[in-house]
Amino acid sequence: MNFFNKISSHHQMLARPWNPLIPGDLYAWYDASATNSSLQDGAAQFTAACKHYLSVASNASLQTGNIDFEIGCWVYLDSNPATDRTLLTKSDGSTSQEYALYLAANRQPSFYVTPNGTSSGYGQIQWNIALSTATWYFIRAWHDATANKLRMSVNGAATQEVSYSTGVFVGASSLKMGTGLDGRILPKPFHLQQKRLLSIMPGLAVLMPI
């Protein structure tokens, strides 16, 4: 299923989340068969040299705080340079950092959160195996506010975890996907806690408390 229409050359997305619980609420869509489509096999295609990304403005549905939340997406790499690349980030890289799922320079998936909007006192977990090109990976990362843990699993492997107890900053940064990436991200959910399901961009949805 293709969720969003190509809105501009840098793929700035509409701010209102799509609600799949409301019939007919599909308000925009990508045509994967169109000439020069940025979707392949239902996945959003990113090219680092073109500086393409998907983004949506900050809103209450994307902000976390000290709650349970989970990020999950399918990723396929066309190239794998030794540089950091964004899968999903809600951060301005300065004083409004919140959370990020990214590929580190060592080619390993990493999940980062900060309690205060800066890199001071941050928490991070990194998968212990580097990813390869031309392979689909399903990456899950989550914050367990009850157990005070950051956790990660790739392709259903045994969960890895680190302790982290100081919550996640609530800021105003936009949420971006695919910055610096050469490859694809396939539509699978991004969950922010419980009950109310909202989709924000290809590959991502949010699950928030009502």
C-alpha positions in Angstrom: 0.0 0.0 0.0 1.4 3.4 -0.9 0.6 6.1 1.6 1.8 9.5 0.4 1.9 11.7 -2.7 5.2 13.2 -3.8 4.6 16.7 -2.6 7.9 18.5 -3.5 11.4 17.8 -4.6 12.6 17.2 -1.0 9.5 15.2 0.0 8.2 17.6 2.7 5.2 15.7 4.1 1.8 17.1 5.2 1.7 17.6 9.0 -1.6 15.9 9.7 -1.2 12.2 10.4 -3.2 9.7 8.4 -5.6 7.7 10.6 -6.2 4.2 9.3 -9.0 3.7 11.8 -11.1 6.1 9.8 -12.3 4.6 6.5 -11.3 6.7 3.5 -8.8 8.7 5.5 -6.0 8.0 3.0 -5.4 11.7 2.2 -2.3 11.3 -0.1 -0.4 8.6 -1.8 2.7 7.7 -3.8 2.3 6.2 -7.2 5.0 3.5 -7.3 4.5 2.9 -11.0 5.0 6.5 -12.0 8.0 7.7 -14.0 10.9 8.6 -11.6 8.8 7.3 -8.7 10.7 7.5 -5.3 9.0 4.2 -4.3 10.2 0.7 -5.3 8.3 -2.4 -4.3 6.2 -0.3 -2.0 9.3 1.1 -0.2 10.5 4.7 -0.1 13.8 5.0 -2.1 16.5 7.4 -0.9 19.6 8.7 -2.7 22.1 10.4 -0.5 23.6 12.4 -3.4 20.2 14.0 -4.0 19.7 14.8 -0.3 16.2 13.4 -0.4 14.3 12.7 2.9 10.8 12.5 4.2 9.7 14.8 7.1 6.7 15.9 9.1 6.4 18.8 11.5 6.5 18.1 15.2 3.2 17.5 17.0 1.9 15.9 20.1 1.5 12.5 18.4 5.2 12.3 17.7 6.5 13.5 21.1 7.4 10.9 23.7 8.7 11.8 27.1 9.2 9.1 29.7 6.8 6.5 28.1 7.1 3.2 26.3 7.6 3.6 22.6 9.0 1.5 19.7 10.4 2.2 16.3 10.4 -0.5 13.6 11.1 -0.5 9.9 12.4 -2.7 7.0 15.7 -1.4 5.5 17.5 -2.3 2.3 20.9 -0.7 1.6 22.1 0.1 -1.9 25.4 1.3 -0.5 27.0 1.2 2.9 29.6 3.9 3.5 31.3 4.5 6.8 29.2 7.5 7.7 26.1 8.0 10.0 22.8 7.8 8.1 19.3 8.5 9.3 16.5 5.9 9.4 14.4 8.0 11.6 15.2 11.0 13.8 13.4 13.7 15.8 16.3 16.0 16.4 17.8 19.2 15.3 21.3 18.0 16.2 21.6 20.8 18.8 19.3 21.7 21.7 16.1 19.9 20.6 17.3 16.3 20.3 14.7 13.7 21.2 15.2 10.2 19.6 16.9 8.7 16.6 17.2 5.3 14.8 20.2 5.5 12.5 23.0 3.5 10.9 26.3 4.4 12.6 29.7 4.8 10.8 30.5 1.3 11.7 27.4 0.2 9.7 25.6 -1.0 12.8 22.0 0.1 13.7 21.9 2.4 16.7 19.0 3.8 18.8 19.7 7.1 20.6 17.6 9.1 23.1 18.3 12.1 25.2 16.6 13.4 28.4 17.4 17.1 28.0 17.5 18.0 24.3 21.3 17.8 24.1 23.9 15.1 23.9 24.5 15.4 27.7 23.3 12.3 29.6 22.1 10.5 26.5 21.2 6.8 26.2 22.2 4.6 23.3 22.1 1.0 22.2 23.9 -0.3 19.2 23.3 -3.7 17.4 26.5 -5.8 17.5 26.5 -6.8 13.9 27.1 -4.6 10.9 24.5 -4.5 8.1 25.3 -5.5 4.5 24.0 -4.2 1.1 21.3 -5.9 -1.0 19.6 -7.4 2.0 16.4 -6.6 3.7 16.6 -6.1 7.5 13.7 -5.6 10.0 15.0 -3.3 12.8 13.1 -2.8 16.0 14.2 -0.5 18.8 12.3 0.6 21.8 12.3 2.4 25.1 10.9 0.5 28.1 10.0 3.2 30.6 8.9 0.6 33.2 12.0 -1.5 33.2 14.2 1.5 32.4 15.8 -0.1 29.3 16.6 0.6 25.7 16.2 -2.5 23.6 16.9 -3.5 20.0 16.4 -6.6 17.7 17.3 -7.1 14.1 15.5 -9.8 12.0 13.9 -11.3 15.1 17.3 -12.1 16.7 17.6 -12.2 20.5 17.0 -8.8 22.0 19.9 -6.7 23.2 19.4 -4.1 25.9 21.1 -1.4 28.0 19.9 0.3 31.1 18.5 3.9 30.8 16.3 5.6 33.3 16.1 9.4 32.6 13.3 9.5 30.0 13.2 11.3 26.6 13.1 15.0 25.9 9.9 16.5 24.5 10.9 19.0 21.8 9.8 20.7 18.7 12.1 19.2 16.1 10.6 17.8 12.9 10.7 14.1 12.4 12.8 13.0 9.4 13.4 9.8 7.6 16.2 8.7 5.2 18.7 11.6 5.5 22.0 10.5 4.0 20.7 7.0 3.1 21.3 5.1 -0.2 18.5 2.5 -0.1 15.0 1.8 0.8 12.7 1.8 3.8 9.6 -0.3 3.5 6.2 0.6 5.1 6.1 -1.0 8.5 4.9 0.5 11.8 6.7 3.0 14.0 4.9 2.7 17.4 4.8 5.3 20.1 3.1 3.4 22.9 -0.5 2.2 23.0 -4.0 2.4 21.6 -4.3 5.1 18.9 -2.7 4.3 15.6 -1.6 7.1 13.3 0.6 6.9 10.2 3.0 9.7 9.5 5.0 8.7 6.4 6.0 5.7 4.4 7.5 3.1 6.6 6.2 4.6 9.8 3.1 4.8 11.9 2.6 5.9 15.5 0.7 4.2 18.3 -0.1 6.7 21.0 -2.2 6.6 24.2 -5.7 8.0 23.9 
